[in-house]
């Protein structure tokens, strides 16, 4: 799957979201999308990195402490 395919998938999902609103004003879309993407992203990357937070942080391009905080926020770890 390419970056372009991921972008197209997100566009399709957002179009469906707006259709489902049926004219209702949306709110907090940015936060909603980030949360919807972040949790499965962290889950898959951590699985692929065999639970190694340092490796996962490198792959994600974020600081290991940031990754750790996000894993706690999403309740992957305590």
MDTraj code that builds the backbone (N, CA, C; nanometers):
import mdtraj as md
import numpy as np

residues = "UNK UNK UNK UNK UNK UNK UNK UNK UNK UNK UNK UNK UNK UNK UNK UNK UNK UNK UNK UNK UNK UNK UNK UNK UNK UNK UNK UNK UNK UNK UNK UNK UNK UNK UNK UNK UNK UNK UNK UNK UNK UNK UNK UNK UNK UNK UNK UNK UNK UNK UNK UNK UNK UNK UNK UNK UNK UNK UNK UNK UNK UNK UNK UNK UNK UNK UNK UNK UNK UNK UNK UNK UNK UNK UNK UNK UNK UNK".split()
xyz = np.array([
    [0.0849, -0.1170, 0.0000],
    [0.0000, 0.0000, 0.0000],
    [0.0897, 0.1237, 0.0000],
    [0.0577, 0.2157, -0.0829],
    [0.1379, 0.3362, -0.0952],
    [0.0817, 0.4496, -0.0100],
    [0.1630, 0.5530, 0.0055],
    [0.1189, 0.6732, 0.0766],
    [-0.0058, 0.7296, 0.0088],
    [-0.0072, 0.7268, -0.1234],
    [-0.1212, 0.7793, -0.1983],
    [-0.2487, 0.7015, -0.1649],
    [-0.2371, 0.5685, -0.1526],
    [-0.3538, 0.4868, -0.1204],
    [-0.4067, 0.5203, 0.0198],
    [-0.3165, 0.5405, 0.1137],
    [-0.3586, 0.5773, 0.2497],
    [-0.4316, 0.7115, 0.2466],
    [-0.3772, 0.8076, 0.1722],
    [-0.4418, 0.9386, 0.1602],
    [-0.5810, 0.9256, 0.0974],
    [-0.5933, 0.8436, -0.0053],
    [-0.7230, 0.8233, -0.0707],
    [-0.8235, 0.7589, 0.0244],
    [-0.7767, 0.6656, 0.1054],
    [-0.8629, 0.5997, 0.2034],
    [-0.9154, 0.7007, 0.3054],
    [-0.8279, 0.7901, 0.3498],
    [-0.8693, 0.8926, 0.4457],
    [-0.9698, 0.9868, 0.3809],
    [-0.9440, 1.0281, 0.2575],
    [-1.0379, 1.1166, 0.1864],
    [-1.1749, 1.0511, 0.1729],
    [-1.1763, 0.9240, 0.1348],
    [-1.3018, 0.8515, 0.1190],
    [-1.3770, 0.8441, 0.2517],
    [-1.3049, 0.8168, 0.3593],
    [-1.3674, 0.8091, 0.4917],
    [-1.4226, 0.9437, 0.5349],
    [-1.3483, 1.0510, 0.5092],
    [-1.3971, 1.1842, 0.5461],
    [-1.5184, 1.2239, 0.4628],
    [-1.5181, 1.1900, 0.3345],
    [-1.6356, 1.2172, 0.2509],
    [-1.7585, 1.1451, 0.3059],
    [-1.7409, 1.0201, 0.3469],
    [-1.8515, 0.9433, 0.4044],
    [-1.8970, 1.0063, 0.5362],
    [-1.8027, 1.0534, 0.6167],
    [-1.8348, 1.1197, 0.7431],
    [-1.9244, 1.2412, 0.7178],
    [-1.8855, 1.3247, 0.6204],
    [-1.9648, 1.4446, 0.5904],
    [-2.1026, 1.4080, 0.5343],
    [-2.1094, 1.3033, 0.4536],
    [-2.2398, 1.2575, 0.4030],
    [-2.3284, 1.2134, 0.5184],
    [-2.2706, 1.1405, 0.6116],
    [-2.3465, 1.0903, 0.7269],
    [-2.3980, 1.2029, 0.8164],
    [-2.3313, 1.3173, 0.8148],
    [-2.3770, 1.4311, 0.8958],
    [-2.5066, 1.4902, 0.8430],
    [-2.5327, 1.4699, 0.7148],
    [-2.6553, 1.5193, 0.6500],
    [-2.6838, 1.6657, 0.6826],
    [-2.5807, 1.7485, 0.6648],
    [-2.5979, 1.8915, 0.6828],
    [-2.5704, 1.9424, 0.8223],
    [-2.5568, 1.8537, 0.9191],
    [-2.5240, 1.8956, 1.0554],
    [-2.3813, 1.9498, 1.0568],
    [-2.3611, 2.0581, 1.1309],
    [-2.2278, 2.1176, 1.1398],
    [-2.1328, 2.0247, 1.2155],
    [-2.0168, 1.9958, 1.1569],
    [-1.9183, 1.9120, 1.2271],
    [-1.8455, 1.9926, 1.3346],
    [-1.7821, 1.9205, 1.4261],
    [-1.7027, 1.9854, 1.5308],
    [-1.5813, 1.8996, 1.5631],
    [-1.4718, 1.9635, 1.5914],
    [-1.3485, 1.8955, 1.6357],
    [-1.3027, 1.7857, 1.5401],
    [-1.3124, 1.8098, 1.4109],
    [-1.2740, 1.7083, 1.3117],
    [-1.1258, 1.6737, 1.3236],
    [-1.0430, 1.7747, 1.3414],
    [-0.8991, 1.7519, 1.3482],
    [-0.8643, 1.6540, 1.4598],
    [-0.9138, 1.6808, 1.5776],
    [-0.8874, 1.5945, 1.6933],
    [-0.9453, 1.4545, 1.6713],
    [-1.0664, 1.4483, 1.6147],
    [-1.1304, 1.3194, 1.5887],
    [-1.0457, 1.2330, 1.4953],
    [-0.9969, 1.2930, 1.3884],
    [-0.9178, 1.2180, 1.2902],
    [-0.7841, 1.1742, 1.3503],
    [-0.7186, 1.2653, 1.4216],
    [-0.5905, 1.2288, 1.4822],
    [-0.6055, 1.1117, 1.5786],
    [-0.7081, 1.1171, 1.6617],
    [-0.7299, 1.0072, 1.7565],
    [-0.7650, 0.8776, 1.6847],
    [-0.8440, 0.8867, 1.5782],
    [-0.8842, 0.7674, 1.5046],
    [-0.7664, 0.7024, 1.4328],
    [-0.6705, 0.7829, 1.3913],
    [-0.5542, 0.7311, 1.3187],
    [-0.4435, 0.6877, 1.4155],
    [-0.4243, 0.7648, 1.5217],
    [-0.3115, 0.7411, 1.6111],
    [-0.3165, 0.6051, 1.6807],
    [-0.4314, 0.5668, 1.7318],
    [-0.4397, 0.4415, 1.8078],
    [-0.4039, 0.3193, 1.7217],
    [-0.4664, 0.3004, 1.6046],
    [-0.4268, 0.1841, 1.5244],
    [-0.2838, 0.1945, 1.4723],
    [-0.2367, 0.3175, 1.4469],
    [-0.0986, 0.3356, 1.4035],
    [-0.0030, 0.2850, 1.5098],
    [-0.0249, 0.3269, 1.6330],
    [0.0617, 0.2820, 1.7425],
    [0.0527, 0.1318, 1.7628],
    [-0.0657, 0.0780, 1.7551],
    [-0.0865, -0.0651, 1.7742],
    [-0.0086, -0.1461, 1.6704],
    [-0.0239, -0.1110, 1.5446],
    [0.0422, -0.1869, 1.4374],
    [0.1940, -0.1708, 1.4444],
    [0.2405, -0.0485, 1.4650],
    [0.3855, -0.0261, 1.4702],
    [0.4475, -0.0998, 1.5886],
    [0.3814, -0.0963, 1.7037],
    [0.4354, -0.1677, 1.8196],
    [0.4394, -0.3185, 1.7954],
    [0.3378, -0.3720, 1.7297],
    [0.3389, -0.5146, 1.6965],
    [0.4543, -0.5472, 1.6022],
    [0.4711, -0.4658, 1.4982],
    [0.5788, -0.4885, 1.3995],
    [0.7167, -0.4729, 1.4608],
    [0.7270, -0.3878, 1.5627],
    [0.8551, -0.3654, 1.6313],
    [0.8728, -0.4624, 1.7477],
    [0.7865, -0.5625, 1.7538],
    [0.7925, -0.6640, 1.8604],
    [0.7943, -0.6015, 1.9997],
    [0.7183, -0.4922, 2.0166],
    [0.7078, -0.4285, 2.1470],
    [0.8259, -0.3406, 2.1845],
    [0.9234, -0.3280, 2.0958],
    [1.0421, -0.2479, 2.1242],
    [1.0101, -0.1002, 2.1022],
    [0.9968, -0.0261, 2.2129],
    [0.9563, 0.1137, 2.2042],
    [1.0604, 0.2015, 2.1359],
    [1.1865, 0.1722, 2.1563],
    [1.2914, 0.2521, 2.0912],
    [1.2846, 0.2358, 1.9399],
    [1.2703, 0.1134, 1.8943],
    [1.2597, 0.0874, 1.7505],
    [1.1333, 0.1515, 1.6937],
    [1.0220, 0.1340, 1.7635],
    [0.8955, 0.1911, 1.7174],
    [0.9046, 0.3436, 1.7100],
    [0.9649, 0.4051, 1.8094],
    [0.9798, 0.5510, 1.8094],
    [1.0640, 0.5958, 1.6900],
    [1.1706, 0.5226, 1.6620],
    [1.2533, 0.5544, 1.5444],
    [1.1712, 0.5449, 1.4168],
    [1.0954, 0.4377, 1.4027],
    [1.0137, 0.4190, 1.2820],
    [0.9106, 0.5307, 1.2674],
    [0.8536, 0.5722, 1.3801],
    [0.7514, 0.6762, 1.3778],
    [0.8103, 0.8165, 1.3632],
    [0.9397, 0.8290, 1.3908],
    [1.0039, 0.9598, 1.3835],
    [0.9691, 1.0486, 1.5008],
    [0.9440, 0.9853, 1.6167],
    [0.9135, 1.0611, 1.7374],
    [1.0072, 1.0179, 1.8498],
    [1.0134, 1.0987, 1.9532],
    [1.0944, 1.0702, 2.0700],
    [1.0362, 0.9506, 2.1452],
    [1.1224, 0.8672, 2.2035],
    [1.0752, 0.7499, 2.2758],
    [0.9838, 0.7882, 2.3921],
    [1.0141, 0.8981, 2.4607],
    [0.9285, 0.9434, 2.5713],
    [0.7903, 0.9832, 2.5218],
    [0.7853, 1.0448, 2.4046],
    [0.6569, 1.0813, 2.3448],
    [0.5774, 0.9562, 2.3123],
    [0.6446, 0.8572, 2.2551],
    [0.5775, 0.7306, 2.2241],
    [0.5242, 0.6676, 2.3518],
    [0.6061, 0.6638, 2.4544],
    [0.5642, 0.6035, 2.5815],
    [0.4381, 0.6732, 2.6352],
    [0.4375, 0.8065, 2.6310],
    [0.3215, 0.8835, 2.6788],
    [0.1971, 0.8502, 2.5966],
    [0.2124, 0.8374, 2.4670],
    [0.0985, 0.8056, 2.3805],
    [0.0489, 0.6631, 2.4050],
    [0.1395, 0.5711, 2.4326],
    [0.0993, 0.4339, 2.4626],
    [0.0192, 0.4288, 2.5923],
    [0.0581, 0.5104, 2.6890],
    [-0.0173, 0.5194, 2.8144],
    [-0.1542, 0.5841, 2.7883],
    [-0.1553, 0.6937, 2.7119],
    [-0.2818, 0.7629, 2.6815],
    [-0.3835, 0.6698, 2.6149],
    [-0.3349, 0.5846, 2.5255],
    [-0.4238, 0.4934, 2.4530],
    [-0.4427, 0.3588, 2.5247],
    [-0.3870, 0.3523, 2.6462],
    [-0.4040, 0.2353, 2.7330],
    [-0.3434, 0.1073, 2.6773],
    [-0.2337, 0.1218, 2.6010],
    [-0.1591, 0.0030, 2.5575],
    [-0.0687, -0.0455, 2.6704],
    [-0.0260, 0.0478, 2.7555],
    [0.0565, 0.0149, 2.8719],
    [0.0086, 0.1000, 2.9881],
    [0.0540, 0.0644, 3.1079],
    [0.0184, 0.1418, 3.2292],
    [0.1328, 0.2302, 3.2696],
])
top = md.Topology()
chain = top.add_chain()
for i, resn in enumerate(residues, 1):
    res = top.add_residue(resn, chain, resSeq=i)
    for name in ("N", "CA", "C"):
        top.add_atom(name, md.element.get_by_symbol(name[0]), res)
traj = md.Trajectory(xyz[None], top)
